[in-house]
Amino acid sequence: MNGNYYQNPTFPTNQAPMQNTIPIQSSIPSSPPGNISSQTSLPMEQSYIENILRLNKGKRVNAYVSYPDSSEWQNKIYTGIIEEAGRDHLIMSDPNNGNWYLIRMIYLDYVEFMEKINYSHSYSEKNF
């Protein structure tokens, strides 16, 4: 079927461990590309929402959230300070009532900032 171009590999089975073997070095990096190296910078090739939220940690925002399967909480607005942001979550605190919120990104519609947004893209710092 594949002609003589490629031979299917054969693998040894049920053999005793080989003596004097050399460990194979993996070419896979120890951390995935695009990791954030510091608390205040974005990976230059990425501007995901969680990275933008991290750059604006400590700022007061309104987070507009929709829960489509809930009849009681269809749409909700969380007001507070950005504490942390991850790939799938946003953590906010509300200094007015002392509440802390863990919001899943899949429910986040948009974020309204009460001050200038810190944003980094294409090797330059920008404020909007």
C-alpha positions as CSV (number, residue, x, y, z in Angstrom):
1,M,0.0,0.0,0.0
2,N,2.7,2.5,0.8
3,G,5.1,1.0,-1.8
4,N,8.8,1.0,-0.8
5,Y,8.8,4.6,0.3
6,Y,8.2,4.1,4.0
7,Q,8.5,1.0,6.1
8,N,6.3,0.6,9.2
9,P,8.4,0.8,12.4
10,T,8.9,-2.3,14.5
11,F,9.2,-2.0,18.2
12,P,10.9,-4.6,20.5
13,T,8.5,-6.3,22.9
14,N,9.1,-8.0,26.3
15,Q,12.8,-7.4,26.3
16,A,15.0,-6.9,29.4
17,P,16.2,-3.3,30.0
18,M,19.2,-2.5,28.0
19,Q,22.5,-1.8,29.9
20,N,24.6,1.3,29.2
21,T,21.8,3.2,27.6
22,I,22.1,6.9,27.0
23,P,19.1,9.0,28.1
24,I,17.3,10.8,25.3
25,Q,17.0,14.6,25.6
26,S,13.6,15.9,24.8
27,S,13.4,18.8,22.4
28,I,10.1,19.9,24.0
29,P,10.5,23.0,26.1
30,S,9.9,22.7,29.8
31,S,7.3,25.4,29.7
32,P,4.8,26.1,27.0
33,P,5.5,29.1,24.7
34,G,3.9,32.3,25.5
35,N,4.2,32.1,29.3
36,I,4.3,35.4,31.0
37,S,7.8,36.1,32.3
38,S,6.8,38.9,34.6
39,Q,3.7,40.3,36.3
40,T,3.6,43.4,34.1
41,S,4.4,42.2,30.6
42,L,2.5,40.2,28.0
43,P,4.0,37.7,25.6
44,M,4.6,39.8,22.5
45,E,2.7,37.5,20.2
46,Q,-0.4,37.2,22.3
47,S,-3.1,39.6,23.6
48,Y,-5.6,37.3,25.2
49,I,-8.2,38.7,27.5
50,E,-6.7,37.2,30.6
51,N,-3.3,38.9,29.7
52,I,-5.0,42.3,29.3
53,L,-6.8,41.8,32.6
54,R,-3.5,40.9,34.3
55,L,-1.9,44.1,32.9
56,N,-4.8,46.0,34.6
57,K,-4.6,44.2,38.0
58,G,-5.7,46.5,40.8
59,K,-8.0,48.6,38.6
60,R,-11.7,49.1,39.3
61,V,-14.0,47.6,36.7
62,N,-17.5,46.4,35.9
63,A,-17.6,42.9,34.6
64,Y,-20.7,42.1,32.6
65,V,-21.6,38.4,32.8
66,S,-24.3,36.3,31.3
67,Y,-25.5,32.9,32.6
68,P,-27.6,31.6,29.7
69,D,-29.0,28.6,31.6
70,S,-30.1,30.5,34.7
71,S,-33.5,32.0,35.0
72,E,-32.6,33.8,38.2
73,W,-29.2,35.2,37.1
74,Q,-29.5,35.7,33.4
75,N,-27.3,38.8,33.3
76,K,-25.2,40.2,36.1
77,I,-22.8,43.0,36.7
78,Y,-19.9,42.6,39.1
79,T,-18.2,45.8,40.3
80,G,-14.8,45.6,41.9
81,I,-11.1,45.5,41.6
82,I,-9.2,43.0,39.4
83,E,-7.2,40.8,41.7
84,E,-6.1,38.0,39.4
85,A,-6.9,36.6,35.9
86,G,-6.2,33.2,34.4
87,R,-7.0,31.5,31.2
88,D,-10.4,30.5,32.4
89,H,-11.2,32.8,35.3
90,L,-11.3,36.3,36.7
91,I,-11.0,37.0,40.4
92,M,-12.4,40.3,41.6
93,S,-12.9,41.9,45.0
94,D,-15.5,44.4,46.0
95,P,-14.1,46.8,48.6
96,N,-17.6,48.2,49.2
97,N,-19.0,45.0,50.6
98,G,-15.9,42.8,51.2
99,N,-17.1,40.2,48.7
100,W,-14.7,38.3,46.4
101,Y,-15.8,36.9,43.1
102,L,-14.5,34.0,41.0
103,I,-15.9,34.5,37.5
104,R,-15.5,31.9,34.7
105,M,-14.3,33.5,31.5
106,I,-16.9,31.6,29.4
107,Y,-19.6,33.7,31.1
108,L,-17.8,37.0,30.8
109,D,-19.3,39.3,28.1
110,Y,-17.1,42.4,28.5
111,V,-15.3,44.5,31.0
112,E,-15.8,48.2,31.5
113,F,-12.8,50.0,33.0
114,M,-13.1,53.1,35.2
115,E,-9.7,54.4,34.1
116,K,-7.2,54.1,31.3
117,I,-6.5,50.5,30.1
118,N,-2.9,49.2,30.2
119,Y,-2.3,47.3,27.0
120,S,0.8,46.0,25.3
121,H,0.9,44.8,21.7
122,S,3.6,44.6,19.1
123,Y,6.5,45.6,21.3
124,S,5.0,48.9,22.4
125,E,3.2,50.0,25.5
126,K,-0.1,51.7,24.9
127,N,-2.8,53.3,27.1
128,F,-6.3,53.6,25.9
